[in-house]
Amino acid sequence: QVQLVESGGGLVQPGGSLRLSCAASGFTLDYYTLGWFRQAPGKEREGVLCFSSSSSDGSTYYADSVKGRFTISRDNANNTVYLQMNSLKPEDTAVYYCAADSSWYDLARGGADYWGQGTQVTVSS
């Protein structure tokens, strides 16, 4: 069974940090572009926040809204992708989703072969 399962969300104060994890099962992450998306309450899902292309390429991309604060990393040995989030702001409050696609092009445009179920991140004092 193919699955992506996120964890690590929670409540954090502004300026704090969280690390999200996304564990894959049923397929190998090595050959996929992995990305993170989010959807804030009452809003549509944003475009891709960041992604890490497959191991053969290794490039990363960050949206301006998270550049310098968020870092995506992948542990292919453990079939897991991470999102380190620092300097969190209230506007980062959202459900965060990881996604995997065989094409970075498609994932960058919001398409994905596989999606996780999401994990809630709330930034509030």
Backbone as CSV, one residue per row, in Angstrom:
resi,resn,N_x,N_y,N_z,CA_x,CA_y,CA_z,C_x,C_y,C_z
1,GLN,0.850,-1.193,0.000,0.000,0.000,0.000,0.884,1.241,0.000
2,VAL,0.645,2.133,-0.950,1.421,3.352,-1.058,0.882,4.392,-0.084
3,GLN,1.757,4.922,0.721,1.346,5.933,1.690,2.437,6.951,1.938
4,LEU,2.014,8.174,2.229,2.866,9.211,2.796,2.197,9.636,4.092
5,VAL,2.933,9.597,5.179,2.355,9.919,6.475,3.178,11.019,7.137
6,GLU,2.540,12.186,7.332,3.219,13.310,7.976,3.088,13.219,9.491
7,SER,4.041,13.825,10.165,3.987,13.956,11.617,4.825,15.162,12.019
8,GLY,4.670,15.563,13.273,5.505,16.644,13.800,4.819,17.984,13.921
9,GLY,3.577,18.077,13.472,2.863,19.338,13.615,2.509,19.616,15.062
10,GLY,2.017,20.822,15.304,1.619,21.186,16.659,1.485,22.676,16.817
11,LEU,1.435,23.097,18.066,1.307,24.510,18.412,2.679,25.054,18.796
12,VAL,3.037,26.177,18.225,4.337,26.791,18.517,4.159,28.293,18.584
13,GLN,4.964,28.946,19.397,4.899,30.403,19.501,5.595,31.064,18.318
14,PRO,5.200,32.270,17.991,5.903,33.002,16.920,7.402,33.070,17.208
15,GLY,8.180,32.845,16.159,9.626,32.806,16.296,10.172,31.433,16.601
16,GLY,9.294,30.496,16.900,9.715,29.147,17.233,9.991,28.290,16.017
17,SER,10.288,27.023,16.285,10.652,26.073,15.230,9.870,24.778,15.371
18,LEU,9.687,24.132,14.247,9.110,22.786,14.213,9.799,22.018,13.094
19,ARG,9.855,20.709,13.244,10.328,19.862,12.159,9.239,18.862,11.821
20,LEU,8.804,18.921,10.584,7.819,17.970,10.091,8.535,16.800,9.426
21,SER,7.955,15.634,9.581,8.468,14.437,8.930,7.391,13.867,8.017
22,CYS,7.832,13.196,6.982,6.903,12.548,6.057,7.523,11.210,5.673
23,ALA,6.935,10.156,6.170,7.459,8.815,5.936,6.694,8.147,4.801
24,ALA,7.431,7.586,3.884,6.827,6.913,2.736,6.852,5.405,2.928
25,SER,5.830,4.760,2.435,5.790,3.306,2.413,5.156,2.861,1.111
26,GLY,5.579,1.716,0.630,5.019,1.177,-0.603,5.711,1.647,-1.865
27,PHE,6.640,2.588,-1.719,7.435,3.023,-2.865,8.721,3.649,-2.327
28,THR,9.684,3.846,-3.211,10.994,4.366,-2.819,11.102,5.828,-3.231
29,LEU,11.494,6.649,-2.270,11.548,8.085,-2.526,12.686,8.511,-3.456
30,ASP,13.694,7.658,-3.579,14.897,8.036,-4.329,14.593,8.653,-5.682
31,TYR,13.584,8.134,-6.361,13.357,8.511,-7.754,12.253,9.551,-7.914
32,TYR,11.858,10.145,-6.788,10.757,11.096,-6.818,11.208,12.479,-6.376
33,THR,10.577,13.482,-6.955,10.666,14.823,-6.411,9.704,14.902,-5.234
34,LEU,10.187,15.439,-4.131,9.418,15.520,-2.896,9.167,16.976,-2.555
35,GLY,7.946,17.282,-2.172,7.632,18.668,-1.886,6.688,18.822,-0.717
36,TRP,6.566,20.067,-0.269,5.643,20.416,0.807,4.711,21.516,0.329
37,PHE,3.461,21.372,0.698,2.415,22.341,0.418,1.714,22.671,1.738
38,ARG,0.904,23.696,1.727,0.101,23.996,2.897,-1.219,24.629,2.491
39,GLN,-2.178,24.505,3.395,-3.495,25.110,3.189,-3.923,25.747,4.494
40,ALA,-4.052,27.071,4.451,-4.471,27.815,5.630,-5.992,27.740,5.786
41,PRO,-6.500,27.952,6.992,-7.948,27.888,7.217,-8.709,28.835,6.302
42,GLY,-9.705,28.311,5.637,-10.558,29.124,4.792,-9.933,29.557,3.480
43,LYS,-8.757,29.012,3.171,-8.075,29.398,1.929,-7.792,28.169,1.073
44,GLU,-7.524,28.427,-0.183,-7.134,27.350,-1.074,-5.685,26.938,-0.785
45,ARG,-5.361,25.740,-1.198,-3.990,25.283,-1.032,-3.020,26.189,-1.801
46,GLU,-1.930,26.545,-1.160,-0.921,27.373,-1.808,-0.136,26.567,-2.837
47,GLY,0.560,27.276,-3.673,1.517,26.621,-4.539,2.617,25.974,-3.711
48,VAL,3.428,25.189,-4.344,4.449,24.436,-3.639,5.333,25.373,-2.815
49,LEU,5.571,24.997,-1.554,6.433,25.788,-0.686,7.903,25.520,-0.991
50,CYS,8.198,24.266,-1.203,9.570,23.858,-1.470,9.550,22.458,-2.041
51,PHE,10.593,22.119,-2.747,10.728,20.739,-3.179,12.191,20.374,-3.345
52,SER,12.414,19.066,-3.299,13.737,18.487,-3.500,13.614,17.490,-4.632
53,SER,14.350,17.721,-5.707,14.218,16.838,-6.855,14.919,15.512,-6.570
54,SER,14.725,14.559,-7.435,15.229,13.209,-7.206,16.743,13.207,-7.057
55,SER,17.219,12.172,-6.474,18.621,12.116,-6.077,19.585,12.363,-7.217
56,SER,19.220,11.971,-8.420,20.121,12.136,-9.545,20.356,13.605,-9.876
57,ASP,19.457,14.454,-9.450,19.567,15.891,-9.714,19.964,16.631,-8.437
58,GLY,19.186,16.445,-7.402,19.534,17.003,-6.097,19.216,18.459,-5.899
59,SER,18.565,19.111,-6.850,18.294,20.538,-6.688,17.103,20.742,-5.762
60,THR,17.050,21.938,-5.168,15.943,22.316,-4.299,15.355,23.639,-4.746
61,TYR,14.135,23.870,-4.336,13.435,25.120,-4.655,12.677,25.550,-3.416
62,TYR,12.649,26.879,-3.195,11.870,27.436,-2.093,11.058,28.619,-2.598
63,ALA,9.801,28.660,-2.201,8.988,29.834,-2.484,9.493,31.010,-1.652
64,ASP,9.280,32.209,-2.131,9.764,33.397,-1.428,9.221,33.476,-0.002
65,SER,8.006,32.975,0.202,7.375,33.083,1.516,8.105,32.282,2.596
66,VAL,8.901,31.294,2.195,9.570,30.448,3.190,11.089,30.437,3.024
67,LYS,11.598,31.061,1.992,13.029,31.040,1.718,13.790,31.643,2.892
68,GLY,14.830,30.937,3.312,15.630,31.404,4.433,15.099,30.975,5.792
69,ARG,13.879,30.461,5.834,13.290,30.015,7.108,13.022,28.512,7.123
70,PHE,12.657,27.956,5.986,12.322,26.532,5.893,13.425,25.807,5.131
71,THR,13.657,24.557,5.512,14.637,23.730,4.827,14.053,22.338,4.604
72,ILE,14.083,21.905,3.360,13.641,20.548,3.041,14.860,19.643,2.967
73,SER,14.715,18.445,3.489,15.796,17.475,3.398,15.188,16.091,3.241
74,ARG,15.995,15.189,2.748,15.492,13.843,2.512,16.473,12.824,3.058
75,ASP,15.950,11.767,3.612,16.741,10.644,4.103,16.273,9.438,3.315
76,ASN,16.955,9.187,2.213,16.508,8.108,1.338,16.648,6.743,2.012
77,ALA,17.624,6.609,2.879,17.811,5.327,3.560,16.601,4.972,4.418
78,ASN,15.964,6.003,4.985,14.781,5.792,5.825,13.485,6.152,5.118
79,ASN,13.611,6.461,3.813,12.418,6.752,3.009,11.567,7.854,3.640
80,THR,12.255,8.906,4.076,11.581,9.993,4.797,12.057,11.343,4.275
81,VAL,11.146,12.291,4.225,11.481,13.665,3.882,11.091,14.543,5.060
82,TYR,11.870,15.594,5.281,11.669,16.472,6.419,11.453,17.912,5.966
83,LEU,10.801,18.669,6.827,10.688,20.109,6.631,11.027,20.773,7.951
84,GLN,12.188,21.394,7.996,12.599,22.166,9.170,12.082,23.574,9.014
85,MET,11.286,24.012,9.969,10.661,25.333,9.892,11.148,26.177,11.061
86,ASN,11.813,27.266,10.757,12.335,28.180,11.765,11.678,29.545,11.627
87,SER,11.822,30.344,12.646,11.291,31.714,12.633,9.830,31.725,12.192
88,LEU,9.059,30.864,12.789,7.664,30.717,12.381,6.855,31.961,12.703
89,LYS,5.902,32.227,11.828,5.040,33.395,11.938,3.579,32.929,12.031
90,PRO,2.708,33.745,12.573,1.293,33.357,12.623,0.725,33.011,11.245
91,GLU,1.202,33.685,10.216,0.698,33.401,8.871,1.178,32.060,8.321
92,ASP,2.056,31.379,9.042,2.446,30.029,8.659,1.446,28.983,9.146
93,THR,0.471,29.417,9.915,-0.552,28.496,10.404,-1.307,27.871,9.241
94,ALA,-1.310,26.538,9.189,-1.933,25.824,8.068,-1.823,24.330,8.317
95,VAL,-2.522,23.587,7.483,-2.274,22.148,7.385,-1.197,21.952,6.325
96,TYR,-0.159,21.216,6.705,0.974,20.995,5.818,0.912,19.590,5.236
97,TYR,1.131,19.529,3.933,1.061,18.269,3.209,2.388,17.997,2.508
98,CYS,2.839,16.763,2.577,3.963,16.368,1.736,3.405,15.679,0.491
99,ALA,4.195,15.701,-0.546,3.781,15.136,-1.817,4.984,14.599,-2.554
100,ALA,4.727,13.625,-3.417,5.792,13.036,-4.222,5.313,12.878,-5.654
101,ASP,6.197,13.195,-6.580,5.878,13.036,-7.991,7.131,12.658,-8.751
102,SER,6.952,11.907,-9.816,8.094,11.492,-10.626,8.641,12.633,-11.477
103,SER,7.901,13.738,-11.542,8.306,14.896,-12.335,8.327,16.144,-11.463
104,TRP,9.499,16.816,-11.355,9.544,18.065,-10.588,8.667,19.106,-11.234
105,TYR,8.549,19.028,-12.536,7.741,19.996,-13.290,6.282,19.928,-12.860
106,ASP,5.769,18.708,-12.768,4.371,18.536,-12.376,4.159,18.935,-10.924
107,LEU,5.079,18.531,-10.048,4.916,18.868,-8.639,4.981,20.374,-8.430
108,ALA,5.869,21.034,-9.152,5.985,22.491,-9.023,4.687,23.194,-9.397
109,ARG,3.883,22.537,-10.200,2.602,23.108,-10.624,1.426,22.547,-9.860
110,GLY,1.709,21.887,-8.762,0.654,21.454,-7.854,0.140,20.048,-8.056
111,GLY,0.720,19.324,-8.989,0.305,17.947,-9.199,1.236,17.001,-8.476
112,ALA,0.732,15.844,-8.087,1.569,14.868,-7.407,0.984,13.478,-7.578
113,ASP,1.889,12.507,-7.652,1.441,11.119,-7.712,0.872,10.683,-6.369
114,TYR,1.527,11.173,-5.296,1.130,10.757,-3.946,1.065,11.964,-3.019
115,TRP,0.074,11.953,-2.128,-0.110,12.998,-1.123,-0.232,12.380,0.260
116,GLY,0.269,13.108,1.243,0.029,12.725,2.615,-1.311,13.256,3.086
117,GLN,-1.663,12.913,4.307,-2.981,13.288,4.844,-2.945,14.668,5.510
118,GLY,-1.760,15.185,5.754,-1.627,16.521,6.326,-1.374,16.504,7.820
119,THR,-0.679,17.526,8.286,-0.452,17.716,9.717,-0.641,19.204,10.026
120,GLN,-1.314,19.481,11.122,-1.668,20.856,11.472,-0.496,21.548,12.161
121,VAL,-0.199,22.741,11.693,0.780,23.611,12.340,0.062,24.897,12.730
122,THR,0.138,25.234,13.995,-0.486,26.453,14.492,0.571,27.308,15.165
123,VAL,0.708,28.531,14.691,1.686,29.474,15.252,0.916,30.575,15.961
124,SER,0.998,30.576,17.269,0.207,31.517,18.060,0.832,31.687,19.433
125,SER,0.686,32.878,19.968,1.150,33.135,21.326,0.026,32.898,22.323
